[in-house]
Amino acid sequence: MSNEDIKCVVLADRHHTLSEGIRVLLQHEFQAVVTVADEASLLESALRMQPSIVIADLALTRGDCFGWLRRLLARCPESRVIVLSPYDEPSVKRDAFDAGAAGVVYKFDISTQLVPAVHEVLAGGRYGSPVAVEQAARSENGKDQTESSE
């Protein structure tokens, strides 16, 4: 999918400074980047604009971490969602994918991983920050070593 096909990206994060940095990073890639700071604004904006991609903070709401994601996808099933997470645990990536996310980028990787994640997700793929892949491999290797030593 070319950048010309993408009219709008919706970015949802409660932290204005981070949102502004991401907006600047993405404005060179897409025609428009709309930023919102809460779930209600995200759902309203996404329903109105039907963006091809939504990028949202895992901690957008308190409580059910992925409730907003399920509600968003129920209203905008064609939108692809990338979750931004401060947590680099493999379970976060797995839970995000299980909830319907197409990608997970760890917040400390945004500067190098977000644009490649956007391109992969828009091409129909799934994307997980490399740190998650490396940690998952280490976890599995550690588990395998423990099981084989017993």
PyRosetta script that sets phi, psi and omega in degrees:
from pyrosetta import init, pose_from_sequence

init()
pose = pose_from_sequence("MSNEDIKCVVLADRHHTLSEGIRVLLQHEFQAVVTVADEASLLESALRMQPSIVIADLALTRGDCFGWLRRLLARCPESRVIVLSPYDEPSVKRDAFDAGAAGVVYKFDISTQLVPAVHEVLAGGRYGSPVAVEQAARSENGKDQTESSE")
pose.set_psi(1, 129.9)
pose.set_omega(1, -178.4)
pose.set_phi(2, -86.4)
pose.set_psi(2, 161.5)
pose.set_omega(2, 179.3)
pose.set_phi(3, -60.5)
pose.set_psi(3, -28.4)
pose.set_omega(3, 179.4)
pose.set_phi(4, -64.4)
pose.set_psi(4, -26.4)
pose.set_omega(4, 179.0)
pose.set_phi(5, -74.4)
pose.set_psi(5, -19.6)
pose.set_omega(5, -175.8)
pose.set_phi(6, -97.4)
pose.set_psi(6, 110.5)
pose.set_omega(6, 179.5)
pose.set_phi(7, -90.9)
pose.set_psi(7, -33.0)
pose.set_omega(7, -172.8)
pose.set_phi(8, -149.1)
pose.set_psi(8, 138.1)
pose.set_omega(8, 171.4)
pose.set_phi(9, -119.4)
pose.set_psi(9, 130.8)
pose.set_omega(9, 176.2)
pose.set_phi(10, -102.3)
pose.set_psi(10, 128.0)
pose.set_omega(10, -179.3)
pose.set_phi(11, -116.0)
pose.set_psi(11, 124.1)
pose.set_omega(11, -179.1)
pose.set_phi(12, -121.2)
pose.set_psi(12, 115.8)
pose.set_omega(12, 177.0)
pose.set_phi(13, -156.3)
pose.set_psi(13, 138.1)
pose.set_omega(13, -179.1)
pose.set_phi(14, -74.8)
pose.set_psi(14, -15.1)
pose.set_omega(14, -176.0)
pose.set_phi(15, -96.4)
pose.set_psi(15, 106.7)
pose.set_omega(15, -174.1)
pose.set_phi(16, -58.1)
pose.set_psi(16, -43.3)
pose.set_omega(16, -177.6)
pose.set_phi(17, -62.3)
pose.set_psi(17, -43.4)
pose.set_omega(17, 178.3)
pose.set_phi(18, -66.0)
pose.set_psi(18, -44.3)
pose.set_omega(18, 178.7)
pose.set_phi(19, -58.7)
pose.set_psi(19, -42.8)
pose.set_omega(19, -179.5)
pose.set_phi(20, -64.4)
pose.set_psi(20, -41.4)
pose.set_omega(20, 177.2)
pose.set_phi(21, -62.7)
pose.set_psi(21, -42.2)
pose.set_omega(21, 178.5)
pose.set_phi(22, -67.1)
pose.set_psi(22, -40.7)
pose.set_omega(22, 178.9)
pose.set_phi(23, -58.8)
pose.set_psi(23, -43.9)
pose.set_omega(23, 178.9)
pose.set_phi(24, -63.2)
pose.set_psi(24, -41.7)
pose.set_omega(24, 178.8)
pose.set_phi(25, -62.0)
pose.set_psi(25, -40.6)
pose.set_omega(25, -175.4)
pose.set_phi(26, -87.6)
pose.set_psi(26, -20.8)
pose.set_omega(26, -176.1)
pose.set_phi(27, -62.8)
pose.set_psi(27, -21.7)
pose.set_omega(27, 178.0)
pose.set_phi(28, -82.2)
pose.set_psi(28, -14.9)
pose.set_omega(28, -178.4)
pose.set_phi(29, -96.2)
pose.set_psi(29, -29.6)
pose.set_omega(29, -170.7)
pose.set_phi(30, -133.8)
pose.set_psi(30, 162.6)
pose.set_omega(30, -177.6)
pose.set_phi(31, -67.6)
pose.set_psi(31, -39.0)
pose.set_omega(31, -178.8)
pose.set_phi(32, -148.0)
pose.set_psi(32, 141.4)
pose.set_omega(32, 173.9)
pose.set_phi(33, -125.1)
pose.set_psi(33, 114.7)
pose.set_omega(33, 179.6)
pose.set_phi(34, -99.0)
pose.set_psi(34, 128.6)
pose.set_omega(34, 179.6)
pose.set_phi(35, -109.5)
pose.set_psi(35, 140.3)
pose.set_omega(35, 175.7)
pose.set_phi(36, -135.4)
pose.set_psi(36, 163.0)
pose.set_omega(36, -173.4)
pose.set_phi(37, -121.8)
pose.set_psi(37, 2.8)
pose.set_omega(37, -180.0)
pose.set_phi(38, -151.5)
pose.set_psi(38, 167.9)
pose.set_omega(38, -175.9)
pose.set_phi(39, -62.6)
pose.set_psi(39, -44.8)
pose.set_omega(39, -178.5)
pose.set_phi(40, -58.9)
pose.set_psi(40, -43.5)
pose.set_omega(40, 178.9)
pose.set_phi(41, -67.3)
pose.set_psi(41, -37.2)
pose.set_omega(41, 177.6)
pose.set_phi(42, -62.1)
pose.set_psi(42, -50.6)
pose.set_omega(42, -177.8)
pose.set_phi(43, -63.1)
pose.set_psi(43, -41.6)
pose.set_omega(43, 179.0)
pose.set_phi(44, -64.7)
pose.set_psi(44, -47.6)
pose.set_omega(44, -179.1)
pose.set_phi(45, -63.9)
pose.set_psi(45, -43.5)
pose.set_omega(45, -178.8)
pose.set_phi(46, -65.8)
pose.set_psi(46, -41.1)
pose.set_omega(46, 179.4)
pose.set_phi(47, -64.3)
pose.set_psi(47, -41.0)
pose.set_omega(47, -178.9)
pose.set_phi(48, -71.9)
pose.set_psi(48, -41.1)
pose.set_omega(48, -172.0)
pose.set_phi(49, -96.8)
pose.set_psi(49, -20.9)
pose.set_omega(49, -176.6)
pose.set_phi(50, 46.9)
pose.set_psi(50, 59.4)
pose.set_omega(50, -177.3)
pose.set_phi(51, -68.0)
pose.set_psi(51, 153.2)
pose.set_omega(51, 174.5)
pose.set_phi(52, -71.4)
pose.set_psi(52, -30.1)
pose.set_omega(52, -178.9)
pose.set_phi(53, -139.2)
pose.set_psi(53, 142.7)
pose.set_omega(53, 174.1)
pose.set_phi(54, -125.2)
pose.set_psi(54, 134.0)
pose.set_omega(54, 176.2)
pose.set_phi(55, -119.4)
pose.set_psi(55, 120.6)
pose.set_omega(55, -174.0)
pose.set_phi(56, -140.8)
pose.set_psi(56, 145.4)
pose.set_omega(56, 178.0)
pose.set_phi(57, -68.9)
pose.set_psi(57, 133.6)
pose.set_omega(57, 176.0)
pose.set_phi(58, -53.3)
pose.set_psi(58, -39.7)
pose.set_omega(58, -176.3)
pose.set_phi(59, -91.2)
pose.set_psi(59, 33.0)
pose.set_omega(59, -180.0)
pose.set_phi(60, -59.9)
pose.set_psi(60, -36.8)
pose.set_omega(60, 177.4)
pose.set_phi(61, -127.3)
pose.set_psi(61, 160.6)
pose.set_omega(61, 176.3)
pose.set_phi(62, -86.8)
pose.set_psi(62, 150.9)
pose.set_omega(62, 179.0)
pose.set_phi(63, 93.9)
pose.set_psi(63, -124.0)
pose.set_omega(63, -177.3)
pose.set_phi(64, -63.5)
pose.set_psi(64, 103.4)
pose.set_omega(64, -174.6)
pose.set_phi(65, -58.8)
pose.set_psi(65, -31.6)
pose.set_omega(65, -174.5)
pose.set_phi(66, -112.4)
pose.set_psi(66, 7.9)
pose.set_omega(66, 177.7)
pose.set_phi(67, -60.6)
pose.set_psi(67, -42.9)
pose.set_omega(67, 178.9)
pose.set_phi(68, -61.5)
pose.set_psi(68, -36.0)
pose.set_omega(68, -179.2)
pose.set_phi(69, -66.9)
pose.set_psi(69, -44.8)
pose.set_omega(69, 178.4)
pose.set_phi(70, -63.4)
pose.set_psi(70, -42.6)
pose.set_omega(70, 179.0)
pose.set_phi(71, -64.7)
pose.set_psi(71, -40.8)
pose.set_omega(71, 179.0)
pose.set_phi(72, -62.1)
pose.set_psi(72, -48.1)
pose.set_omega(72, -177.9)
pose.set_phi(73, -69.0)
pose.set_psi(73, -27.9)
pose.set_omega(73, 175.8)
pose.set_phi(74, -66.9)
pose.set_psi(74, -34.6)
pose.set_omega(74, -179.7)
pose.set_phi(75, -87.8)
pose.set_psi(75, -29.4)
pose.set_omega(75, -175.8)
pose.set_phi(76, -133.9)
pose.set_psi(76, 69.5)
pose.set_omega(76, -174.0)
pose.set_phi(77, -64.1)
pose.set_psi(77, -19.6)
pose.set_omega(77, 180.0)
pose.set_phi(78, -83.4)
pose.set_psi(78, -16.8)
pose.set_omega(78, -179.6)
pose.set_phi(79, -72.2)
pose.set_psi(79, 141.6)
pose.set_omega(79, 175.1)
pose.set_phi(80, -102.0)
pose.set_psi(80, 137.8)
pose.set_omega(80, -172.8)
pose.set_phi(81, -119.8)
pose.set_psi(81, 132.3)
pose.set_omega(81, 170.9)
pose.set_phi(82, -110.8)
pose.set_psi(82, 127.1)
pose.set_omega(82, 178.9)
pose.set_phi(83, -95.3)
pose.set_psi(83, 131.7)
pose.set_omega(83, 173.1)
pose.set_phi(84, -96.3)
pose.set_psi(84, 128.6)
pose.set_omega(84, -176.5)
pose.set_phi(85, -131.5)
pose.set_psi(85, 136.5)
pose.set_omega(85, 173.2)
pose.set_phi(86, -79.8)
pose.set_psi(86, -11.8)
pose.set_omega(86, -176.5)
pose.set_phi(87, -99.4)
pose.set_psi(87, 128.4)
pose.set_omega(87, -177.3)
pose.set_phi(88, -105.0)
pose.set_psi(88, 35.5)
pose.set_omega(88, 178.6)
pose.set_phi(89, -90.7)
pose.set_psi(89, 140.2)
pose.set_omega(89, 179.8)
pose.set_phi(90, -56.1)
pose.set_psi(90, -31.0)
pose.set_omega(90, -179.3)
pose.set_phi(91, -65.4)
pose.set_psi(91, -30.7)
pose.set_omega(91, 178.5)
pose.set_phi(92, -65.6)
pose.set_psi(92, -45.6)
pose.set_omega(92, 178.8)
pose.set_phi(93, -62.2)
pose.set_psi(93, -46.4)
pose.set_omega(93, -179.9)
pose.set_phi(94, -60.7)
pose.set_psi(94, -45.8)
pose.set_omega(94, -179.5)
pose.set_phi(95, -65.5)
pose.set_psi(95, -37.6)
pose.set_omega(95, 178.3)
pose.set_phi(96, -64.8)
pose.set_psi(96, -44.7)
pose.set_omega(96, 177.9)
pose.set_phi(97, -63.8)
pose.set_psi(97, -41.1)
pose.set_omega(97, 178.8)
pose.set_phi(98, -62.0)
pose.set_psi(98, -32.3)
pose.set_omega(98, -179.6)
pose.set_phi(99, -81.4)
pose.set_psi(99, -8.5)
pose.set_omega(99, 176.3)
pose.set_phi(100, 116.1)
pose.set_psi(100, 1.1)
pose.set_omega(100, 178.4)
pose.set_phi(101, -66.4)
pose.set_psi(101, 149.5)
pose.set_omega(101, 175.9)
pose.set_phi(102, -99.2)
pose.set_psi(102, -13.9)
pose.set_omega(102, -179.7)
pose.set_phi(103, -158.3)
pose.set_psi(103, 156.2)
pose.set_omega(103, 175.7)
pose.set_phi(104, -135.9)
pose.set_psi(104, 127.3)
pose.set_omega(104, 176.0)
pose.set_phi(105, -126.7)
pose.set_psi(105, 128.0)
pose.set_omega(105, 178.0)
pose.set_phi(106, -76.4)
pose.set_psi(106, 141.2)
pose.set_omega(106, -173.4)
pose.set_phi(107, -57.2)
pose.set_psi(107, -34.8)
pose.set_omega(107, 179.6)
pose.set_phi(108, -73.3)
pose.set_psi(108, -8.6)
pose.set_omega(108, 178.3)
pose.set_phi(109, -104.1)
pose.set_psi(109, 1.7)
pose.set_omega(109, -172.5)
pose.set_phi(110, -54.1)
pose.set_psi(110, -44.9)
pose.set_omega(110, -174.2)
pose.set_phi(111, -63.1)
pose.set_psi(111, -28.9)
pose.set_omega(111, -178.2)
pose.set_phi(112, -108.5)
pose.set_psi(112, -22.7)
pose.set_omega(112, -172.3)
pose.set_phi(113, -108.0)
pose.set_psi(113, -19.5)
pose.set_omega(113, -173.6)
pose.set_phi(114, -66.8)
pose.set_psi(114, -47.7)
pose.set_omega(114, -178.6)
pose.set_phi(115, -63.3)
pose.set_psi(115, -45.7)
pose.set_omega(115, 175.1)
pose.set_phi(116, -60.7)
pose.set_psi(116, -36.2)
pose.set_omega(116, 178.0)
pose.set_phi(117, -63.5)
pose.set_psi(117, -43.7)
pose.set_omega(117, 179.5)
pose.set_phi(118, -59.7)
pose.set_psi(118, -47.2)
pose.set_omega(118, -179.2)
pose.set_phi(119, -63.5)
pose.set_psi(119, -41.9)
pose.set_omega(119, 179.4)
pose.set_phi(120, -64.6)
pose.set_psi(120, -45.1)
pose.set_omega(120, -179.0)
pose.set_phi(121, -65.9)
pose.set_psi(121, -41.4)
pose.set_omega(121, 179.2)
pose.set_phi(122, -67.9)
pose.set_psi(122, -24.0)
pose.set_omega(122, 177.2)
pose.set_phi(123, -82.8)
pose.set_psi(123, 1.0)
pose.set_omega(123, 177.4)
pose.set_phi(124, 99.7)
pose.set_psi(124, 0.7)
pose.set_omega(124, -179.0)
pose.set_phi(125, -91.6)
pose.set_psi(125, -176.1)
pose.set_omega(125, 174.1)
pose.set_phi(126, -118.2)
pose.set_psi(126, 149.9)
pose.set_omega(126, -175.7)
pose.set_phi(127, -136.5)
pose.set_psi(127, 132.7)
pose.set_omega(127, 172.7)
pose.set_phi(128, -128.8)
pose.set_psi(128, 133.7)
pose.set_omega(128, 178.7)
pose.set_phi(129, -49.7)
pose.set_psi(129, 139.3)
pose.set_omega(129, -178.0)
pose.set_phi(130, -55.5)
pose.set_psi(130, -32.1)
pose.set_omega(130, 179.2)
pose.set_phi(131, -57.8)
pose.set_psi(131, -40.3)
pose.set_omega(131, 179.9)
pose.set_phi(132, -63.9)
pose.set_psi(132, -41.0)
pose.set_omega(132, 179.8)
pose.set_phi(133, -63.3)
pose.set_psi(133, -45.3)
pose.set_omega(133, 179.6)
pose.set_phi(134, -64.0)
pose.set_psi(134, -42.5)
pose.set_omega(134, -179.7)
pose.set_phi(135, -67.1)
pose.set_psi(135, -39.4)
pose.set_omega(135, 178.5)
pose.set_phi(136, -61.3)
pose.set_psi(136, -42.1)
pose.set_omega(136, 178.8)
pose.set_phi(137, -64.1)
pose.set_psi(137, -42.4)
pose.set_omega(137, 178.2)
pose.set_phi(138, -63.5)
pose.set_psi(138, -41.4)
pose.set_omega(138, 179.4)
pose.set_phi(139, -62.1)
pose.set_psi(139, -46.2)
pose.set_omega(139, -179.9)
pose.set_phi(140, -65.0)
pose.set_psi(140, -40.9)
pose.set_omega(140, 178.9)
pose.set_phi(141, -64.8)
pose.set_psi(141, -41.6)
pose.set_omega(141, 178.1)
pose.set_phi(142, -63.8)
pose.set_psi(142, -40.0)
pose.set_omega(142, 178.1)
pose.set_phi(143, -65.4)
pose.set_psi(143, -43.2)
pose.set_omega(143, 179.4)
pose.set_phi(144, -63.8)
pose.set_psi(144, -40.2)
pose.set_omega(144, -179.4)
pose.set_phi(145, -65.7)
pose.set_psi(145, -41.0)
pose.set_omega(145, 179.8)
pose.set_phi(146, -64.6)
pose.set_psi(146, -45.1)
pose.set_omega(146, -179.1)
pose.set_phi(147, -65.0)
pose.set_psi(147, -38.4)
pose.set_omega(147, -177.0)
pose.set_phi(148, -76.3)
pose.set_psi(148, -21.5)
pose.set_omega(148, -179.1)
pose.set_phi(149, -86.5)
pose.set_psi(149, -9.2)
pose.set_omega(149, -179.8)
pose.set_phi(150, -84.3)
pose.dump_pdb("model.pdb")
